[in-house]
């Protein structure tokens, strides 16, 4: 192989590696600017999402659940599971069988990223 072809191949490989490593492992939400997300209060915005999507009677994390982090029916349970929740929501793995709107997803991610306050 000529030097020119080797250099071209090497350049393409380096480009592919740079592009493939440019996303964080947070589901691509690194571009999310939480300063622009206003709906990130626990009581008004985040908890209703959990109660209607995750902890409903037909949901996976209702009272008594042993799925994943278990029941997600209270602030303390959700707060304690926030790292796993963030990963699952950012990657799109949760909620199973449905999806969150971009606004709902941003509310959860930004609430967690702001320290998951009980507000």
Buried (B, 14 or more C-beta within 10 A) or exposed (E): EEEEEEEEEEEEEEEEEEEEEEEEEBBEBEEBEBEEBEBBBBEEBBBEBBBEBBBEEEBBBBEEBEEBBBBBBEBEBBBBBBEEBBBBBBEEEBBEEEEBEEEBBBBBBBBBBBEBEEB
